[in-house]
Amino acid sequence: MARKIEMLPKSFLLQSVILPLAVLGSDPVNQFQPQKGDPPSREAVFRVDEDTTAVLAEDRGKVLTKAEDGLVWVDGETLPIEGKPFEDADTYFARLPPYAKSGVVKGTWMMGHCTPGMSYVFRTDAPKLRLRWSLTLERLSMSHMPATGVSGLDLYLLGDDGKWSFRKCCIPRKQYDNEVEVEVEPGRTYRLYLPLFNGISKIAFGVEKGRTLEPVPLAPEKKPIVFYGGSVTQGACVTRPGNLFVNIAGRKLGWPTVCMGFNGQGCMTIFEAELLAKIDAEAYCFLCFGNMDASTMKATCLAFLRRLHELRPNVPIVLGAYHYILATGPKYAVEHAVAAEVVHELMAEDPKSWSKLTVVPIDKLCPADCDGSVDGGHPNDYGAQFMADGFVEALTLIGAF
């Protein structure tokens, strides 16, 4: 059976890259399969100024400020980022380490410079906060995903009950020097989510002179839950970064998360299993089958899970089922059966070793009324909430914490 690619629109990356669009039931060629030649240069991917490279490791955590327009601006590269998988990335906001460039396909490397799942957690004594950010890509939105989700920022407030609540969506208007002013409650803890399908080249926090802004460590004693997959795991097609199902699940659980979602990819390669194993995770969650070849997905998944389990034998694994709610009938029987078959085979081999492996079935990933999807595969905000609940339930039942 031909492979169905879980991709987003061709026009998304404009001059940087052209991504194929998969229409449910179509059989496009995936131009991001392994091919000869190196991935595009850093300049081709980012198109940003040289002064946006990451600060030296010894400078991280220091607050660098400059006065401007009656404000003191705090450089975002001097503040710690929640949800950052690797410290040794080629920019401060990248999700992949440099050595991964030779081991992943072009699409994964390029999507690794978008910022899904990453956020700042901070506190300020100022009554107002000004946010200024520049993006790595010119394209702000897509045909089925708004600019607020692709390129915007999302502000949340931590309540006295320990729950996060939405406060402000910062709407991008252009590639460079977007600016939004937000009223905040002095002394309260806030969380600012970064864009899902764009990258950050610069970001700064402006407060009144004499006021301060400081980072707040978010559960540093907890290991993160790592989510890995394709465009859905990266955030397609929610309206705001905070509505990425990975971010929702983290807020519901009160647990740090890492988003390793890569549009059109997440195909369970051995290299990526080994890469994920380098993250000291509390649990691993996967949503991958939408981008995999039906004829080989079972064997590929088994090899991937066995390698990860070999490297991280005691870490729980939650395997999301094939999530295309409108793909029904005999044509899609293989895809819909594969997750349960994989778990059954591994459990039969060694029930004790694989006791913390489970599946999130499609009825826990997608609402039965199908209104949770933009196109049958990518969730809207309603669908993302539903999907987050499915993973939260599975993680809880399996005793991941």
C-alpha positions as CSV (number, residue, x, y, z in Angstrom):
1,M,0.0,0.0,0.0
2,A,1.4,3.4,-0.9
3,R,2.6,5.7,1.8
4,K,0.4,8.6,2.9
5,I,2.4,11.6,4.0
6,E,1.2,13.8,6.9
7,M,2.3,17.1,5.5
8,L,1.3,20.8,5.4
9,P,0.9,23.2,2.4
10,K,3.5,23.6,-0.3
11,S,3.7,27.3,0.2
12,F,4.6,27.2,3.9
13,L,8.4,27.6,3.7
14,L,8.4,29.7,0.6
15,Q,12.0,30.3,-0.6
16,S,13.5,28.2,2.2
17,V,11.9,24.9,1.2
18,I,8.8,23.6,-0.6
19,L,6.9,21.0,1.3
20,P,4.5,18.6,-0.4
21,L,0.9,18.7,0.6
22,A,-0.8,15.4,1.3
23,V,-4.5,15.2,0.7
24,L,-6.2,12.3,2.5
25,G,-6.2,9.4,0.1
26,S,-3.6,10.8,-2.3
27,D,-0.2,9.3,-2.9
28,P,2.3,12.1,-3.2
29,V,6.0,11.5,-3.4
30,N,7.8,12.4,-0.2
31,Q,10.7,14.7,-1.3
32,F,12.1,14.5,2.2
33,Q,13.1,10.9,2.1
34,P,16.9,10.3,2.6
35,Q,18.8,11.5,-0.4
36,K,22.3,12.3,-1.4
37,G,23.9,15.6,-0.5
38,D,24.0,17.7,2.7
39,P,20.9,19.5,4.1
40,P,20.6,23.2,3.2
41,S,23.1,25.5,4.8
42,R,22.2,27.4,8.0
43,E,21.9,30.6,6.0
44,A,19.4,29.1,3.6
45,V,17.2,27.8,6.4
46,F,17.2,30.8,8.7
47,R,17.9,33.9,6.6
48,V,18.7,35.9,9.7
49,D,21.5,38.2,10.7
50,E,24.7,36.9,12.1
51,D,24.2,38.6,15.5
52,T,21.3,36.2,16.3
53,T,23.5,33.2,17.0
54,A,23.3,31.7,20.5
55,V,25.2,33.3,23.4
56,L,28.1,31.4,24.9
57,A,27.2,28.7,27.4
58,E,28.9,30.6,30.3
59,D,26.7,33.6,29.6
60,R,23.4,31.8,29.8
61,G,21.3,32.7,32.8
62,K,22.8,36.2,33.0
63,V,20.3,39.0,32.5
64,L,21.6,41.3,29.8
65,T,19.7,44.6,29.5
66,K,19.7,47.8,27.5
67,A,17.6,50.9,28.0
68,E,15.3,52.0,25.1
69,D,12.1,54.1,25.0
70,G,11.9,54.3,28.8
71,L,12.1,50.5,29.0
72,V,14.8,48.0,30.0
73,W,14.9,45.1,27.5
74,V,15.9,41.6,28.6
75,D,17.4,39.5,25.8
76,G,15.6,36.2,25.5
77,E,18.9,34.4,24.9
78,T,19.9,35.2,28.4
79,L,16.9,33.4,29.9
80,P,16.4,29.7,30.2
81,I,13.8,28.0,27.9
82,E,11.5,25.3,29.1
83,G,11.0,22.3,26.7
84,K,14.4,22.7,25.0
85,P,15.7,19.2,24.2
86,F,19.4,19.8,23.7
87,E,21.7,22.6,24.9
88,D,24.3,22.1,22.2
89,A,22.1,23.3,19.3
90,D,23.4,25.6,16.6
91,T,21.1,28.4,17.7
92,Y,19.7,29.2,21.1
93,F,16.2,28.3,19.8
94,A,16.9,25.1,17.8
95,R,15.7,21.7,19.0
96,L,18.3,19.5,17.4
97,P,22.1,19.1,18.2
98,P,24.5,19.8,15.4
99,Y,25.5,16.1,15.0
100,A,21.9,15.3,14.1
101,K,22.2,17.1,10.8
102,S,24.0,14.2,9.2
103,G,21.6,11.6,10.6
104,V,18.1,13.1,9.8
105,V,16.5,14.0,6.5
106,K,16.3,17.6,5.4
107,G,12.7,18.1,6.5
108,T,13.5,17.0,10.1
109,W,16.6,19.3,10.3
110,M,14.7,22.3,9.0
111,M,11.7,21.8,11.2
112,G,14.1,21.4,14.1
113,H,14.6,25.1,14.0
114,C,10.9,25.8,14.7
115,T,10.0,26.2,18.4
116,P,7.0,24.1,19.2
117,G,6.7,23.1,22.9
118,M,9.3,25.7,24.0
119,S,8.4,28.4,26.5
120,Y,9.7,31.0,28.9
121,V,8.5,30.9,32.5
122,F,9.1,34.1,34.4
123,R,8.0,36.7,37.0
124,T,8.1,40.4,36.9
125,D,7.3,43.3,39.3
126,A,6.2,45.5,36.4
127,P,2.5,46.1,35.6
128,K,3.1,46.0,31.9
129,L,5.3,43.8,29.7
130,R,6.3,44.5,26.1
131,L,7.3,41.6,23.9
132,R,9.3,42.0,20.8
133,W,10.2,39.1,18.5
134,S,11.6,38.4,15.0
135,L,11.0,35.2,13.1
136,T,13.3,33.0,11.0
137,L,10.7,32.5,8.2
138,E,8.8,35.1,6.1
139,R,5.7,33.0,5.9
140,L,3.5,33.8,8.9
141,S,0.5,31.5,8.3
142,M,-0.8,28.6,6.2
143,S,-3.9,28.0,4.3
144,H,-5.4,25.9,7.1
145,M,-3.5,27.3,10.1
146,P,-3.6,30.9,11.3
147,A,-0.6,33.2,11.9
148,T,-1.3,33.1,15.6
149,G,-0.5,29.4,15.8
150,V,2.3,29.3,13.1
151,S,4.2,32.4,14.2
152,G,2.6,33.9,17.3
153,L,3.3,33.9,21.0
154,D,0.9,32.7,23.7
155,L,0.9,34.0,27.4
156,Y,-0.4,32.0,30.3
157,L,-0.8,32.8,34.0
158,L,-0.2,30.4,36.8
159,G,-3.1,30.5,39.3
160,D,-3.1,30.1,43.0
161,D,-4.6,26.6,42.4
162,G,-1.5,25.6,40.4
163,K,-3.4,25.6,37.1
164,W,-2.4,27.7,34.0
165,S,-4.9,29.9,32.3
166,F,-4.7,31.7,29.0
167,R,-4.1,35.5,29.1
168,K,-2.9,36.8,25.8
169,C,-2.2,35.7,22.2
170,C,0.5,37.9,20.6
171,I,-0.4,38.2,16.9
172,P,2.5,38.4,14.4
173,R,2.2,41.1,11.7
174,K,5.6,40.7,10.0
175,Q,8.8,38.7,10.0
176,Y,10.9,41.2,12.0
177,D,10.3,43.3,15.1
178,N,6.8,42.3,16.0
179,E,5.8,44.1,19.2
180,V,3.0,43.6,21.7
181,E,2.3,45.2,25.1
182,V,0.6,43.1,27.7
183,E,-0.8,44.1,31.1
184,V,0.4,41.7,33.8
185,E,-0.1,41.2,37.5
186,P,3.2,42.1,39.3
187,G,4.8,39.2,41.2
188,R,2.7,36.5,39.4
189,T,4.3,33.7,37.4
190,Y,3.7,33.7,33.6
191,R,4.5,31.3,30.8
192,L,5.1,32.4,27.2
193,Y,4.9,29.8,24.5
194,L,6.9,30.2,21.3
195,P,5.7,29.6,17.7
196,L,4.8,26.2,16.4
197,F,5.8,26.4,12.7
198,N,8.2,29.2,12.7
199,G,11.5,29.9,14.5
200,I,12.6,32.7,16.7
201,S,15.7,34.7,15.6
202,K,15.3,37.3,18.3
203,I,13.1,37.9,21.3
204,A,13.2,40.4,24.1
205,F,11.1,41.3,27.1
206,G,10.6,45.1,27.9
207,V,9.8,46.4,31.4
208,E,9.8,49.9,32.9
209,K,13.1,51.2,34.2
210,G,13.6,50.2,37.8
211,R,11.5,47.0,37.3
212,T,12.9,43.5,37.0
213,L,12.1,40.3,35.1
214,E,13.5,37.0,36.3
215,P,13.1,33.3,35.2
216,V,11.2,30.9,37.4
217,P,12.4,27.3,37.3
218,L,9.6,25.0,36.4
219,A,9.8,21.6,38.3
220,P,13.5,21.2,37.7
221,E,13.5,18.0,39.7
222,K,11.1,16.3,37.1
223,K,12.3,14.6,34.0
224,P,10.3,15.6,30.9
225,I,7.7,13.6,29.0
226,V,9.1,13.4,25.4
227,F,6.6,13.5,22.5
228,Y,7.8,12.5,19.1
229,G,5.9,12.4,15.7
230,G,5.0,14.4,12.7
231,S,3.1,17.6,12.0
232,V,0.3,16.9,14.5
233,T,3.0,16.6,17.3
234,Q,4.5,19.8,16.0
235,G,1.2,21.6,16.4
236,A,-0.9,21.4,13.2
237,C,-3.5,22.9,13.0
238,V,-4.3,24.7,16.3
239,T,-4.9,28.4,16.5
240,R,-2.4,29.2,19.3
241,P,0.9,27.7,20.6
242,G,-0.7,27.0,23.9
243,N,-3.2,24.7,22.2
244,L,-0.6,22.2,20.9
245,F,-1.7,19.0,22.5
246,V,1.8,18.4,23.9
247,N,1.5,21.8,25.8
248,I,-2.0,21.0,27.0
249,A,-0.9,17.6,28.3
250,G,2.0,19.2,30.2
251,R,-0.3,21.8,31.8
252,K,-2.9,19.1,32.8
253,L,-0.2,16.9,34.3
254,G,1.8,19.7,35.9
255,W,4.8,18.1,34.2
256,P,7.6,19.4,31.9
257,T,7.4,18.2,28.2
258,V,9.6,18.1,25.2
259,C,8.1,18.4,21.7
260,M,10.0,16.4,19.1
261,G,7.4,16.8,16.3
262,F,8.6,17.3,12.8
263,N,6.3,18.1,10.0
264,G,6.1,15.3,7.4
265,Q,8.5,13.2,9.4
266,G,8.6,11.3,12.7
267,C,9.0,8.1,10.8
268,M,10.7,6.1,13.6
269,T,14.2,5.8,12.3
270,I,16.8,4.0,14.3
271,F,18.9,7.2,14.4
272,E,16.0,9.1,15.9
273,A,15.4,6.4,18.5
274,E,19.0,6.8,19.6
275,L,18.6,10.6,19.5
276,L,15.5,10.4,21.7
277,A,17.3,8.1,24.1
278,K,19.8,10.8,24.8
279,I,17.0,12.8,26.5
280,D,16.6,11.6,30.1
281,A,12.8,11.2,29.9
282,E,10.1,10.3,32.4
283,A,8.1,8.8,29.5
284,Y,8.0,8.7,25.7
285,C,4.9,9.3,23.7
286,F,4.6,8.6,20.0
287,L,2.2,9.7,17.2
288,C,3.9,8.6,14.0
289,F,1.8,6.3,11.8
290,G,0.3,9.1,9.7
291,N,3.7,9.5,7.9
292,M,4.8,5.9,7.6
293,D,4.5,3.4,4.7
294,A,1.7,0.9,5.5
295,S,3.7,-2.0,4.0
296,T,6.7,-1.5,6.4
297,M,5.3,0.4,9.4
298,K,4.9,-2.5,11.7
299,A,8.5,-3.7,11.2
300,T,9.8,-0.2,11.4
301,C,8.0,0.5,14.6
302,L,9.1,-2.7,16.2
303,A,12.7,-2.0,15.4
304,F,12.5,1.5,16.7
305,L,10.8,0.6,20.0
306,R,13.2,-2.3,20.6
307,R,16.2,0.0,20.1
308,L,14.8,2.7,22.3
309,H,13.8,0.2,25.0
310,E,17.3,-1.3,24.9
311,L,18.8,2.1,25.6
312,R,16.1,3.2,28.1
313,P,14.7,-0.1,29.4
314,N,12.7,1.3,32.4
315,V,11.0,4.3,30.7
316,P,7.2,4.0,29.9
317,I,6.2,4.2,26.3
318,V,2.8,5.4,25.0
319,L,2.1,4.6,21.4
320,G,-0.6,6.6,19.7
321,A,-2.7,4.8,17.1
322,Y,-3.2,5.8,13.5
323,H,-5.2,9.0,13.9
324,Y,-6.8,9.7,10.5
325,I,-10.5,9.6,11.7
326,L,-11.9,9.8,8.1
327,A,-9.7,7.1,6.7
328,T,-12.0,4.1,7.1
329,G,-12.7,0.8,5.5
330,P,-10.5,-2.1,4.2
331,K,-8.1,0.2,2.5
332,Y,-6.8,1.5,5.9
333,A,-7.1,-1.8,7.8
334,V,-3.3,-2.1,8.2
335,E,-2.8,1.4,9.5
336,H,-5.6,1.1,12.1
337,A,-4.4,-2.3,13.3
338,V,-0.7,-1.7,13.6
339,A,-0.4,-0.1,17.1
340,A,-2.3,-2.9,18.8
341,E,-0.4,-5.5,16.9
342,V,3.0,-4.0,17.9
343,V,2.1,-3.9,21.5
344,H,0.7,-7.5,21.4
345,E,3.9,-8.8,19.8
346,L,6.2,-7.1,22.3
347,M,4.1,-8.1,25.3
348,A,4.1,-11.7,24.1
349,E,7.9,-11.7,23.9
350,D,8.5,-10.4,27.4
351,P,5.5,-9.3,29.4
352,K,7.5,-8.1,32.3
353,S,10.0,-6.0,30.3
354,W,7.3,-4.4,28.3
355,S,4.8,-3.9,31.1
356,K,4.9,-0.1,30.7
357,L,4.0,-0.1,27.0
358,T,0.5,0.9,26.0
359,V,-1.6,2.3,23.2
360,V,-3.8,5.3,22.8
361,P,-6.6,4.1,20.5
362,I,-8.2,6.3,17.8
363,D,-11.3,6.8,19.9
364,K,-9.1,8.4,22.5
365,L,-7.3,10.5,20.0
366,C,-10.1,11.9,17.9
367,P,-13.7,12.8,18.8
368,A,-16.3,10.5,17.2
369,D,-18.2,13.4,15.7
370,C,-15.1,14.2,13.5
371,D,-15.4,17.9,14.4
372,G,-12.0,17.8,16.1
373,S,-10.2,17.8,12.8
374,V,-9.3,20.4,10.2
375,D,-8.9,17.9,7.4
376,G,-9.4,14.4,8.9
377,G,-5.9,14.2,10.3
378,H,-4.7,17.5,11.8
379,P,-6.7,18.5,14.9
380,N,-8.2,21.9,15.6
381,D,-8.2,23.3,19.1
382,Y,-11.1,21.0,20.1
383,G,-9.4,18.0,18.7
384,A,-6.1,18.9,20.4
385,Q,-7.8,19.1,23.8
386,F,-9.3,15.7,23.1
387,M,-6.0,14.2,22.0
388,A,-4.2,15.6,25.1
389,D,-6.8,13.9,27.3
390,G,-6.1,10.6,25.6
391,F,-2.4,10.8,26.2
392,V,-2.8,12.0,29.8
393,E,-5.2,9.1,30.6
394,A,-2.7,6.6,29.1
395,L,0.2,8.0,31.0
396,T,-1.7,8.0,34.2
397,L,-3.1,4.4,33.8
398,I,0.3,3.0,32.9
399,G,1.8,4.6,36.1
400,A,4.3,6.8,34.3
401,F,4.7,9.0,37.4
